[in-house]
Amino acid sequence: MKAAIFRGPGNIAVEERPIPAIQAPGDAIVRIVRACVCGSDLWFYRGISDLPHGGVGHEFIGVVHEVGADVHHVNVGDFVISPFSFSDGTCPHCQAGFQTACLDVGFFGQGGDGDGGQAEYVRVPLADGTLYPVPHDDYSDEMLASLLTLSDVMGTGYHAAVSAGVTPGDTVAVVGDGAVGLCGVLSAKMLGASRIIAMSRHADRQALAREFGATDIVAERGEYALARIMELTDGVGVDAVLECVGTHESNETCFAIARAGAVVGRVGVPHGVEIPVESTFFRNVGMRGGPAPVRSYMDTLLPEVLSGRINPGKVFDLEIDLDRIAEGYAAMDERRSIKALIKVSEL
Amino acid sequence: MKAAIFRGPGNIAVEERPIPAIQAPGDAIVRIVRACVCGSDLWFYRGISDLPHGGVGHEFIGVVHEVGADVHHVNVGDFVISPFSFSDGTCPHCQAGFQTACLDVGFFGQGGDGDGGQAEYVRVPLADGTLYPVPHDDYSDEMLASLLTLSDVMGTGYHAAVSAGVTPGDTVAVVGDGAVGLCGVLSAKMLGASRIIAMSRHADRQALAREFGATDIVAERGEYALARIMELTDGVGVDAVLECVGTHESNETCFAIARAGAVVGRVGVPHGVEIPVESTFFRNVGMRGGPAPVRSYMDTLLPEVLSGRINPGKVFDLEIDLDRIAEGYAAMDERRSIKALIKVSEL
């Protein structure tokens, strides 16, 4: 099979590898239909975080190709969405809806052999707890793109909004205009926010943010962003903040623009972040969030996608074949693309 | 009048001062019936935080003695509870229930003249937004003690529990066995926690914690506390954590014992605290809290106290006259007393 292989910073190649085999009785092998490149893939692509050279990618939808002897909840031929992490579904953390903290948790695309979602096939450990079956249908390319977002970015944006405690009537700020931030805008809208301030300085992302429900756009950053948000909120700050970047500057802005009692819902993986201890305390500003338990949100989000009420697949503005995946990484790295969809095979 | 005056670390004296006068039309003068010494008073008493020398104390109940021309919601003769901070009651933060973030907020006992609650009289700015009238009755000493806790410690313990998101059936850990921590135990019980782990190494405090609803006592600290809590929770951690100390070690313990998705409700004023950024993120552990908007909680807590369903006044284990207040500071500083009640005058 073809698989995207990370060879070092800035270097992604498609190589021929064996189709992965069942290794444990709970494994399944999935033939991948659609995959994509994640903003978090850019951390290793840029050399900011370490990753062994090997298979990468953690977002995919596909068809179950083979199952181990202990797999009972998915069958060969099922169309499935996979979360970006695998989990047993039975431990106390999974039962509480935090599958990303599963006692047996693991992550796809960690540079192993056959563990990456940017490939023709992938091995899925703990298949019963991990894979989420979707009814078979003659889905359009647009629908497949939206279903693919439930693997990560839509569930992650939704986790930011849920973690920030967005409730109907809220004024919400979304910091970050990548695919997750844009899905955060859509999620804030779903949760009833009446005013959604998207922080973006790119015209195409601003346009999509507006389409997803943003009522205001703030292009400023740092202190100027704080001043602008305070101006927009009569000096009060916002009711909920979605942190969808992960840098220190972004976190600093999030904590500063939160009103007393507000919570920063953070989903951007922190890199070099320090959390202000006293200013958050004295203003009663909180934080929640982390790696999104996207598996938990599928029950809520799948019907929204299948009914067409939300179209998170619009975050994909580049569609390529697996052979050209390096172009997707480069386009996202250079911010020419919000998110690259990889068409791997037909459903 | 007599007033407790802070003269420097370890030095509290009772001095004769003029009864404070109305300075602004929104002011009221309150004759104090009961006051007390707060754990947070020990920060300046011990020289850890700075405070100008002068009037101190921020917890009191009393009778309205005089009102300014613009005071309409309280009248001379009313029996009132005062929160530890004053607030206008009308700004967006007050309206949202965060009076401690009021745009006009101020704090009692900041070393001024007539602004301290450990005195025979105190000037209360923004009286309409601040003072909370209580029906007149022939209250027992025990009832007066419980009413006094609504001024700070009971409302603060309750804020820790609310901030931590305690819900029925939860396993809750309370870090800190001072009056606030003990009120945190009581609050967790009120909110339906089924298991409450109180962290305490003092027999008298352990006993009161059990009386307030604690089901387990952990005397260990640091890594040993973490190991013990993990043992008690089958390696999962607790559903909610109440941080009622404010030191770095205490915060570290709180974040470590929280299970995935749990929130640390912090009310201990942070001193030298660093919040772990990555371990909280990857485990989806959150934090909320800050200076408690105790004014907001009076609607909920007052009926509980008046009905006798809760008796938070039991945190007082030392009762003295204002003349002997220095003994109260010393006893609390040496941890011989949980909390000292000051009997100032008759209702």
Interface residues (C-beta under 8 A of the other chain):
Chain A: P92 H93 A96 G97 F98 T100 A101 L103 S163 D234 G235 V236 R259 A260 G261 V263 R266 V269 P270 V273 E274 I275 V277 E278 T280 F281 F282 R283 N284 V285 G286 M287 R288 G289 G290 P291 P293
Chain B: P92 H93 A96 G97 F98 T100 A101 L103 S163 D234 G235 V236 R259 A260 G261 V263 R266 V269 P270 V273 E274 I275 V277 E278 T280 F281 F282 R283 N284 V285 G286 M287 R288 G289 G290 P291 P293
